[in-house]
Amino acid sequence: MSEALQQKSRLALPESRITYTLKHALHTVNGESAQVNSQLLMVDGKGIQQVEVSVPVRSFDSGNRARDRDMLEVTEADKYPTVSFVSSNISEHNGNLTVTGELTFHGITREIQFVAQQQRQQQRLLVTGGFEISLEEFRIKRPSILMMKVKDNLQVDFNMLYPVE
């Protein structure tokens, strides 16, 4: 059987989540999106070979409508409505995945690398991990609260579930 016949594409399950954490001297802001569109390409005997993820910027909820409105303004969500990631390389070592790829946010694409963990849960594959980005690298003006800007680093974490046989 050729490798092309062994490839299996998996769409993320609705329970998948992406969260962000943004810090300020006075408090920490957490937002979450459940509107995650993702697809894994798995090859029998070789595991995960590629992943694509996209999330509408408007889908993130911090639990504070005014704060979310401000976030949509600074990220220019009308002009740049989606955050996306496409892997270029995935390697596995002792169950951990080292993932390299292109992250597009606020109209800017940057190569990032992060480590993710994978775990089978009955008929599902759970992939978890996270990475940090610089708001300034993506040309996002850091909002100020009481004349103090939020920290430049934005932590992104993910809990992705995919069906497996």
Accessible surface in RSA format (square Angstrom, percent):
REM  Atomic radii and reference values for relative SASA: ProtOr
REM  Chains: A
REM  Algorithm: Lee & Richards
REM  Probe-radius: 1.40
REM  Slices: 20
REM RES _ NUM      All-atoms   Total-Side   Main-Chain    Non-polar    All polar
REM                ABS   REL    ABS   REL    ABS   REL    ABS   REL    ABS   REL
RES MET A   1   174.70  90.5  96.64  64.0  78.06 185.9  98.69  83.9  76.01 100.7
RES SER A   2    64.50  54.5  49.51  66.1  14.99  34.5  53.29 113.5  11.21  15.7
RES GLU A   3    83.25  47.8  74.40  56.3   8.85  21.1  28.45  55.0  54.79  44.7
RES ALA A   4    74.80  68.8  56.83  87.7  17.97  40.9  57.55  81.0  17.25  45.7
RES LEU A   5   129.67  72.2 105.47  75.5  24.20  60.8 108.37  76.1  21.30  57.3
RES GLN A   6    50.23  28.1  49.03  35.8   1.20   2.8   2.71   5.8  47.51  36.0
RES GLN A   7    77.12  43.1  58.51  42.8  18.61  44.3   5.57  11.9  71.55  54.3
RES LYS A   8    64.90  31.7  60.23  37.0   4.67  11.1  41.91  37.7  23.00  24.5
RES SER A   9    60.42  51.1  33.81  45.1  26.61  61.3  31.81  67.7  28.61  40.1
RES ARG A  10    34.32  14.4  32.46  16.5   1.86   4.4   2.70   3.7  31.62  19.2
RES LEU A  11   119.28  66.4 114.40  81.8   4.88  12.3 114.40  80.3   4.88  13.1
RES ALA A  12    21.22  19.5   0.60   0.9  20.62  46.9   0.60   0.8  20.62  54.6
RES LEU A  13    41.97  23.4  39.72  28.4   2.25   5.7  39.99  28.1   1.98   5.3
RES PRO A  14   110.81  80.8  92.26  84.1  18.55  67.4 104.58  86.3   6.23  38.7
RES GLU A  15    88.04  50.5  76.37  57.8  11.67  27.8  46.45  89.9  41.58  34.0
RES SER A  16     1.31   1.1   1.03   1.4   0.28   0.6   1.04   2.2   0.27   0.4
RES ARG A  17    77.11  32.4  76.56  39.0   0.55   1.3  17.27  23.6  59.84  36.3
RES ILE A  18    17.21   9.8  17.09  12.7   0.12   0.3  17.21  12.4   0.00   0.0
RES THR A  19    36.92  26.3  36.82  37.3   0.10   0.2  27.57  37.0   9.34  14.1
RES TYR A  20    18.45   8.6  18.24  10.4   0.21   0.5  15.99  12.0   2.46   3.0
RES THR A  21    27.39  19.5  25.67  26.0   1.72   4.1  12.88  17.3  14.51  21.9
RES LEU A  22    23.63  13.2  23.16  16.6   0.48   1.2  23.16  16.3   0.47   1.3
RES LYS A  23   111.44  54.4 111.33  68.3   0.11   0.3  56.21  50.6  55.23  58.8
RES HIS A  24    11.15   6.1   0.70   0.5  10.46  26.7   0.85   0.9  10.30  12.0
RES ALA A  25    73.56  67.6  34.29  52.9  39.27  89.3  42.58  60.0  30.99  82.1
RES LEU A  26    98.94  55.1  67.54  48.3  31.39  78.9  70.71  49.7  28.23  76.0
RES HIS A  27    69.52  38.0  58.16  40.4  11.36  29.1  58.80  60.6  10.72  12.5
RES THR A  28    65.93  46.9  43.02  43.6  22.91  54.6  22.41  30.1  43.52  65.8
RES VAL A  29     8.13   5.3   6.82   6.2   1.30   3.1   8.13   7.1   0.00   0.0
RES ASN A  30    88.11  60.8  77.87  75.3  10.24  24.7  29.68  71.4  58.43  56.5
RES GLY A  31     1.77   2.2   0.00   N/A   1.77   2.2   1.69   4.6   0.07   0.2
RES GLU A  32    78.90  45.3  75.24  56.9   3.66   8.7  18.37  35.5  60.53  49.4
RES SER A  33     0.81   0.7   0.00   0.0   0.81   1.9   0.81   1.7   0.00   0.0
RES ALA A  34    49.45  45.5  31.27  48.3  18.18  41.4  31.27  44.0  18.18  48.2
RES GLN A  35   109.79  61.4 101.13  73.9   8.66  20.6  40.79  86.8  69.01  52.3
RES VAL A  36    17.65  11.6   0.44   0.4  17.21  41.5   0.44   0.4  17.21  46.7
RES ASN A  37    92.14  63.5  85.78  82.9   6.36  15.3  26.63  64.1  65.51  63.3
RES SER A  38     8.83   7.5   0.00   0.0   8.83  20.3   3.36   7.2   5.47   7.7
RES GLN A  39    80.57  45.1  77.83  56.9   2.74   6.5  13.10  27.9  67.47  51.2
RES LEU A  40     3.69   2.1   3.62   2.6   0.06   0.2   3.69   2.6   0.00   0.0
RES LEU A  41    48.74  27.1  47.90  34.3   0.83   2.1  47.90  33.6   0.83   2.2
RES MET A  42    29.69  15.4  29.48  19.5   0.21   0.5  28.88  24.6   0.81   1.1
RES VAL A  43     5.59   3.7   3.75   3.4   1.84   4.4   3.98   3.5   1.61   4.4
RES ASP A  44    72.16  50.5  56.80  56.5  15.36  36.3  29.82  70.2  42.35  42.2
RES GLY A  45    90.48 111.6   0.00   N/A  90.48 111.6  44.90 123.2  45.58 102.1
RES LYS A  46   123.14  60.1  99.06  60.8  24.08  57.3  74.07  66.7  49.08  52.3
RES GLY A  47    23.43  28.9   0.00   N/A  23.43  28.9  19.45  53.4   3.98   8.9
RES ILE A  48     8.32   4.7   2.51   1.9   5.81  14.0   2.51   1.8   5.81  15.8
RES GLN A  49    69.15  38.7  53.17  38.9  15.98  38.0  11.89  25.3  57.26  43.4
RES GLN A  50    60.93  34.1  60.71  44.4   0.22   0.5  11.44  24.4  49.49  37.5
RES VAL A  51    16.92  11.1  16.67  15.1   0.25   0.6  16.92  14.7   0.00   0.0
RES GLU A  52    85.06  48.8  84.42  63.9   0.63   1.5  16.80  32.5  68.25  55.7
RES VAL A  53    23.97  15.8  20.22  18.3   3.75   9.0  21.23  18.4   2.74   7.4
RES SER A  54    32.73  27.7  32.28  43.1   0.46   1.0  16.36  34.8  16.37  22.9
RES VAL A  55     3.81   2.5   3.73   3.4   0.08   0.2   3.73   3.2   0.08   0.2
RES PRO A  56    43.19  31.5  43.12  39.3   0.07   0.3  43.19  35.7   0.00   0.0
RES VAL A  57     3.76   2.5   3.74   3.4   0.02   0.0   3.76   3.3   0.00   0.0
RES ARG A  58   133.14  55.9 111.12  56.6  22.02  52.4  56.57  77.3  76.57  46.4
RES SER A  59    18.54  15.7   0.31   0.4  18.22  42.0   6.69  14.3  11.84  16.6
RES PHE A  60    25.76  12.9  19.31  12.0   6.45  16.8  19.44  11.8   6.32  18.1
RES ASP A  61    87.49  61.3  79.30  78.9   8.19  19.4  27.11  63.8  60.38  60.2
RES SER A  62    16.62  14.0   0.00   0.0  16.62  38.3   2.45   5.2  14.17  19.8
RES GLY A  63    72.45  89.4   0.00   N/A  72.45  89.4  35.89  98.5  36.56  81.9
RES ASN A  64    60.71  41.9  55.23  53.4   5.48  13.2   8.96  21.6  51.75  50.0
RES ARG A  65   200.87  84.3 192.04  97.9   8.83  21.0  74.70 102.1 126.17  76.5
RES ALA A  66    51.48  47.3  48.57  75.0   2.92   6.6  48.76  68.7   2.72   7.2
RES ARG A  67    73.37  30.8  69.16  35.3   4.21  10.0  33.08  45.2  40.29  24.4
RES ASP A  68    19.09  13.4  19.08  19.0   0.01   0.0  12.14  28.6   6.95   6.9
RES ARG A  69   148.60  62.4 143.28  73.0   5.32  12.7  67.45  92.2  81.15  49.2
RES ASP A  70    81.79  57.3  80.69  80.3   1.10   2.6  18.12  42.7  63.67  63.5
RES MET A  71    33.91  17.6  30.66  20.3   3.25   7.7  25.97  22.1   7.94  10.5
RES LEU A  72    33.85  18.9  30.68  21.9   3.17   8.0  30.99  21.8   2.86   7.7
RES GLU A  73   134.18  77.0 117.58  89.0  16.60  39.5  45.59  88.2  88.59  72.3
RES VAL A  74    38.49  25.3  27.74  25.1  10.76  25.9  33.85  29.4   4.65  12.6
RES THR A  75     7.51   5.3   6.75   6.8   0.76   1.8   6.75   9.1   0.76   1.2
RES GLU A  76    73.71  42.3  66.30  50.2   7.41  17.6  28.68  55.5  45.04  36.8
RES ALA A  77     2.05   1.9   0.43   0.7   1.62   3.7   0.43   0.6   1.62   4.3
RES ASP A  78   121.67  85.2  90.57  90.1  31.10  73.5  41.06  96.6  80.61  80.4
RES LYS A  79   138.26  67.5 111.35  68.3  26.92  64.1  72.70  65.4  65.56  69.8
RES TYR A  80    56.94  26.6  52.90  30.1   4.04  10.5  29.54  22.2  27.41  33.8
RES PRO A  81    75.66  55.1  74.34  67.8   1.32   4.8  74.34  61.4   1.32   8.2
RES THR A  82    59.11  42.0  49.54  50.2   9.57  22.8  27.64  37.1  31.46  47.6
RES VAL A  83    30.74  20.2  29.92  27.1   0.82   2.0  29.92  26.0   0.82   2.2
RES SER A  84    34.31  29.0  31.94  42.6   2.36   5.4  17.17  36.6  17.14  24.0
RES PHE A  85    14.76   7.4  14.39   8.9   0.37   1.0  14.62   8.9   0.14   0.4
RES VAL A  86    63.19  41.6  62.22  56.3   0.98   2.4  62.22  54.1   0.98   2.6
RES SER A  87     6.54   5.5   0.64   0.9   5.90  13.6   0.00   0.0   6.54   9.2
RES SER A  88    83.17  70.3  42.18  56.3  40.99  94.4  47.81 101.8  35.36  49.5
RES ASN A  89    86.41  59.6  82.94  80.2   3.47   8.4  19.66  47.3  66.75  64.5
RES ILE A  90    21.78  12.4   2.30   1.7  19.48  47.0   2.30   1.7  19.48  52.9
RES SER A  91    57.31  48.4  51.30  68.5   6.01  13.8  40.24  85.7  17.07  23.9
RES GLU A  92    97.20  55.8  63.84  48.3  33.36  79.4  22.31  43.2  74.89  61.1
RES HIS A  93   137.42  75.1 133.10  92.5   4.32  11.0  95.60  98.5  41.81  48.7
RES ASN A  94   132.54  91.4  89.75  86.7  42.79 103.0  35.80  86.2  96.74  93.5
RES GLY A  95    30.01  37.0   0.00   N/A  30.01  37.0  23.92  65.6   6.10  13.7
RES ASN A  96    63.19  43.6  62.16  60.1   1.03   2.5   8.01  19.3  55.18  53.3
RES LEU A  97     4.20   2.3   4.20   3.0   0.00   0.0   4.20   2.9   0.00   0.0
RES THR A  98    48.53  34.5  47.68  48.3   0.85   2.0  22.18  29.8  26.35  39.8
RES VAL A  99     5.57   3.7   5.57   5.0   0.00   0.0   5.57   4.8   0.00   0.0
RES THR A 100    19.35  13.8  19.35  19.6   0.00   0.0  16.00  21.5   3.35   5.1
RES GLY A 101     0.16   0.2   0.00   N/A   0.16   0.2   0.16   0.4   0.00   0.0
RES GLU A 102    72.31  41.5  70.63  53.4   1.68   4.0  34.76  67.2  37.55  30.7
RES LEU A 103     7.31   4.1   7.31   5.2   0.00   0.0   7.31   5.1   0.00   0.0
RES THR A 104    41.74  29.7  41.74  42.3   0.00   0.0  29.42  39.5  12.33  18.6
RES PHE A 105    16.10   8.1  16.09  10.0   0.01   0.0  16.10   9.8   0.00   0.0
RES HIS A 106    16.40   9.0  12.44   8.6   3.97  10.1  12.13  12.5   4.27   5.0
RES GLY A 107    47.29  58.3   0.00   N/A  47.29  58.3  13.65  37.5  33.64  75.3
RES ILE A 108    20.84  11.9  17.49  13.0   3.35   8.1  20.84  15.0   0.00   0.0
RES THR A 109    65.52  46.6  42.85  43.4  22.66  54.0  27.30  36.7  38.22  57.8
RES ARG A 110    86.51  36.3  82.91  42.3   3.59   8.6  27.01  36.9  59.50  36.1
RES GLU A 111   119.00  68.3  89.41  67.6  29.59  70.4  22.46  43.4  96.54  78.8
RES ILE A 112    24.50  13.9  17.54  13.1   6.96  16.8  24.50  17.6   0.00   0.0
RES GLN A 113   116.95  65.4  89.81  65.6  27.14  64.6  22.39  47.7  94.56  71.7
RES PHE A 114    21.01  10.5  12.51   7.8   8.49  22.1  21.01  12.7   0.00   0.0
RES VAL A 115    74.82  49.2  66.46  60.2   8.37  20.2  66.46  57.7   8.37  22.7
RES ALA A 116     0.61   0.6   0.61   0.9   0.00   0.0   0.61   0.9   0.00   0.0
RES GLN A 117    80.13  44.8  79.46  58.1   0.67   1.6  43.18  91.9  36.95  28.0
RES GLN A 118    44.25  24.7  24.93  18.2  19.32  46.0   9.78  20.8  34.47  26.1
RES GLN A 119   105.78  59.2  99.66  72.8   6.12  14.6  33.48  71.3  72.30  54.8
RES ARG A 120   143.28  60.2 118.69  60.5  24.59  58.6  55.52  75.9  87.76  53.2
RES GLN A 121    63.78  35.7  55.99  40.9   7.78  18.5  27.61  58.8  36.17  27.4
RES GLN A 122   169.95  95.0 139.24 101.8  30.71  73.1  55.57 118.3 114.37  86.7
RES GLN A 123   117.41  65.7 115.17  84.2   2.24   5.3  55.36 117.8  62.05  47.1
RES ARG A 124    81.50  34.2  81.50  41.5   0.00   0.0  24.53  33.5  56.97  34.5
RES LEU A 125     7.72   4.3   7.72   5.5   0.00   0.0   7.72   5.4   0.00   0.0
RES LEU A 126    33.13  18.5  32.56  23.3   0.58   1.4  32.56  22.9   0.58   1.5
RES VAL A 127    12.58   8.3  12.58  11.4   0.00   0.0  12.58  10.9   0.00   0.0
RES THR A 128    32.91  23.4  32.91  33.4   0.00   0.0  19.33  26.0  13.58  20.5
RES GLY A 129    15.84  19.5   0.00   N/A  15.84  19.5  12.08  33.2   3.76   8.4
RES GLY A 130    21.67  26.7   0.00   N/A  21.67  26.7   4.26  11.7  17.41  39.0
RES PHE A 131    29.02  14.5  20.23  12.5   8.79  22.9  29.02  17.6   0.00   0.0
RES GLU A 132   103.60  59.5  77.47  58.6  26.13  62.2  21.54  41.7  82.07  67.0
RES ILE A 133    11.67   6.6   4.55   3.4   7.12  17.2  11.67   8.4   0.00   0.0
RES SER A 134    20.05  16.9  16.17  21.6   3.88   8.9  13.06  27.8   7.00   9.8
RES LEU A 135     8.59   4.8   8.59   6.1   0.00   0.0   8.59   6.0   0.00   0.0
RES GLU A 136    95.92  55.1  81.45  61.6  14.47  34.5  33.34  64.5  62.58  51.1
RES GLU A 137    94.29  54.1  87.49  66.2   6.80  16.2  31.99  61.9  62.30  50.9
RES PHE A 138     2.17   1.1   2.17   1.3   0.00   0.0   2.17   1.3   0.00   0.0
RES ARG A 139   172.07  72.2 152.02  77.5  20.05  47.7  59.56  81.4 112.51  68.2
RES ILE A 140     4.85   2.8   1.72   1.3   3.13   7.6   2.60   1.9   2.25   6.1
RES LYS A 141   174.53  85.1 165.44 101.5   9.09  21.6 115.31 103.8  59.21  63.1
RES ARG A 142    58.83  24.7  48.33  24.6  10.50  25.0   0.65   0.9  58.18  35.3
RES PRO A 143    38.74  28.2  30.04  27.4   8.71  31.7  38.74  32.0   0.00   0.0
RES SER A 144    63.73  53.8  34.12  45.5  29.60  68.2  21.22  45.2  42.50  59.5
RES ILE A 145    57.60  32.8  53.92  40.2   3.68   8.9  57.60  41.5   0.00   0.0
RES LEU A 146   136.04  75.8 109.69  78.5  26.35  66.2 117.90  82.8  18.13  48.8
RES MET A 147   187.43  97.1 152.09 100.7  35.34  84.1 117.60 100.0  69.83  92.5
RES MET A 148    78.04  40.4  74.11  49.0   3.94   9.4  48.65  41.4  29.40  38.9
RES LYS A 149   119.99  58.5 100.36  61.6  19.63  46.7  50.38  45.3  69.61  74.1
RES VAL A 150     3.96   2.6   3.96   3.6   0.00   0.0   3.96   3.4   0.00   0.0
RES LYS A 151   113.89  55.6 112.70  69.1   1.19   2.8  61.39  55.3  52.50  55.9
RES ASP A 152    37.17  26.0  33.38  33.2   3.78   8.9  18.00  42.4  19.17  19.1
RES ASN A 153    76.14  52.5  70.53  68.2   5.61  13.5   8.16  19.6  67.98  65.7
RES LEU A 154    17.25   9.6  17.25  12.3   0.00   0.0  17.25  12.1   0.00   0.0
RES GLN A 155    54.46  30.5  53.59  39.2   0.87   2.1  26.81  57.1  27.65  21.0
RES VAL A 156    21.58  14.2  21.58  19.5   0.00   0.0  21.58  18.8   0.00   0.0
RES ASP A 157    50.15  35.1  49.67  49.4   0.48   1.1  17.42  41.0  32.72  32.6
RES PHE A 158    20.08  10.0  17.71  11.0   2.37   6.2  18.23  11.1   1.85   5.3
RES ASN A 159    70.82  48.8  70.17  67.8   0.65   1.6  15.90  38.3  54.92  53.1
RES MET A 160     6.43   3.3   6.43   4.3   0.00   0.0   5.98   5.1   0.45   0.6
RES LEU A 161    15.63   8.7  15.63  11.2   0.00   0.0  15.63  11.0   0.00   0.0
RES TYR A 162     2.45   1.1   2.45   1.4   0.00   0.0   0.55   0.4   1.90   2.3
RES PRO A 163    49.98  36.4  49.98  45.6   0.00   0.0  49.98  41.3   0.00   0.0
RES VAL A 164     9.07   6.0   1.91   1.7   7.16  17.3   3.25   2.8   5.83  15.8
RES GLU A 165   141.00  81.0 101.12  76.5  39.88  95.0  67.33 130.2  73.67  60.1
END  Absolute sums over single chains surface
CHAIN  1 A     9618.4       7908.0       1710.4       4847.7       4770.7
END  Absolute sums over all chains
TOTAL          9618.4       7908.0       1710.4       4847.7       4770.7
